[in-house]
Amino acid sequence: MFLTVINFKFRPASIRKVESFGSEGVTVYQHNDYCGREEPLSDSAAHINVGGASSIIISGGRWKLFTQPEYAGPFRTLGPGHYPTPDAMGFPNDSLRSIEKVQ
């Protein structure tokens, strides 16, 4: 019998259900590690309602993440994955302000 120990890089503050959108959608979170207020999205959003988001889960599709409202400012295009910190998204803390679904 073998025992496997997993070393996580963070300790979750809570566990909660993530909204499911089928093949394409995102959930943005106010704080690092998927904490704080959350906003599930299935389409583009000119204004992120949690303020500057600091973590995101992309369940499908490709998305442009912008540092300013109304799809303005520097942006990055990301695909499906878990991005627990602003560094993982490629942005400074609290700077994700709008998100656009890539067609």
C-alpha positions as CSV (number, residue, x, y, z in Angstrom):
1,M,0.0,0.0,0.0
2,F,1.3,3.4,-1.0
3,L,0.4,6.8,0.5
4,T,0.6,9.8,-1.7
5,V,0.9,13.3,-0.2
6,I,-0.1,16.2,-2.3
7,N,1.6,19.6,-1.5
8,F,-0.8,22.4,-2.4
9,K,0.6,25.9,-3.0
10,F,-2.4,27.4,-1.1
11,R,-4.9,26.5,1.6
12,P,-8.5,27.0,0.4
13,A,-10.5,29.3,2.7
14,S,-13.7,27.8,1.5
15,I,-15.2,25.3,-1.0
16,R,-18.2,26.2,-3.1
17,K,-19.9,25.1,-6.3
18,V,-18.7,26.8,-9.5
19,E,-21.4,27.7,-12.0
20,S,-21.6,25.5,-15.1
21,F,-22.1,27.0,-18.5
22,G,-21.6,23.9,-20.7
23,S,-18.7,24.3,-23.0
24,E,-17.9,28.0,-22.6
25,G,-18.0,30.3,-19.6
26,V,-15.9,32.0,-16.9
27,T,-16.2,32.8,-13.2
28,V,-14.3,35.8,-12.0
29,Y,-13.4,36.3,-8.3
30,Q,-12.7,39.4,-6.3
31,H,-9.6,37.9,-4.5
32,N,-6.8,35.5,-5.0
33,D,-7.4,31.8,-4.8
34,Y,-11.1,32.1,-5.9
35,C,-12.2,34.0,-2.7
36,G,-14.4,37.0,-2.2
37,R,-17.3,38.0,-4.4
38,E,-17.8,36.0,-7.6
39,E,-19.4,36.7,-10.9
40,P,-20.2,33.9,-13.3
41,L,-20.3,34.9,-17.0
42,S,-21.4,33.2,-20.1
43,D,-20.8,36.2,-22.4
44,S,-18.7,39.3,-22.6
45,A,-18.9,41.9,-19.8
46,A,-17.9,45.6,-20.3
47,H,-17.7,46.0,-16.5
48,I,-16.7,43.4,-14.0
49,N,-19.0,43.8,-11.0
50,V,-16.7,42.4,-8.4
51,G,-14.3,45.4,-8.9
52,G,-10.9,44.5,-10.1
53,A,-10.9,40.7,-10.2
54,S,-7.8,38.8,-8.9
55,S,-8.6,35.2,-10.0
56,I,-10.6,33.5,-12.7
57,I,-11.7,30.0,-13.8
58,I,-12.3,29.7,-17.6
59,S,-14.4,26.5,-18.3
60,G,-14.2,26.9,-22.0
61,G,-13.6,29.1,-25.0
62,R,-11.0,31.9,-25.4
63,W,-11.4,35.2,-23.6
64,K,-9.7,38.6,-23.8
65,L,-9.1,40.0,-20.3
66,F,-8.8,43.8,-20.2
67,T,-7.3,46.1,-17.5
68,Q,-9.9,48.8,-18.2
69,P,-13.8,48.8,-18.4
70,E,-15.4,48.8,-21.9
71,Y,-12.7,46.5,-23.4
72,A,-10.0,49.1,-23.1
73,G,-6.3,49.1,-22.0
74,P,-3.8,46.3,-22.1
75,F,-5.3,42.8,-22.5
76,R,-4.3,39.1,-22.6
77,T,-6.1,36.3,-24.3
78,L,-6.5,33.2,-22.2
79,G,-8.1,29.8,-22.7
80,P,-9.6,27.1,-20.4
81,G,-7.8,26.8,-17.1
82,H,-7.6,27.9,-13.4
83,Y,-5.8,31.2,-12.8
84,P,-5.7,31.6,-9.0
85,T,-3.6,34.8,-8.9
86,P,-3.1,38.0,-10.9
87,D,0.4,36.7,-11.8
88,A,-1.2,33.6,-13.3
89,M,-3.5,35.8,-15.4
90,G,-0.6,38.1,-16.3
91,F,-2.0,41.2,-14.6
92,P,-1.2,43.4,-11.6
93,N,-3.5,42.8,-8.6
94,D,-7.2,44.0,-8.9
95,S,-6.7,45.1,-12.5
96,L,-9.1,42.9,-14.4
97,R,-12.0,45.3,-15.3
98,S,-13.7,43.8,-18.4
99,I,-13.7,40.5,-20.4
100,E,-14.7,39.7,-23.9
101,K,-15.5,36.3,-25.4
102,V,-13.5,35.6,-28.5
103,Q,-15.6,34.3,-31.4
